[in-house]
């Protein structure tokens, strides 16, 4: 039978997981709101340029 307490004591996180976690935390990811705001700004700017012509 598996002794889960002993197995948990042996557990060491994978270096790849740790490295991925650090990279994700350091990266300034845009969320959906940021993307929609940027799209709306571009749409607004395009509409202003069309009115000038």
Secondary structure by P-SEA (a helix, b strand, c coil): cccaaaaaaaccccaaaaaaaaaaaacccccaaaaaaaaaaaaaaaaaaaaac
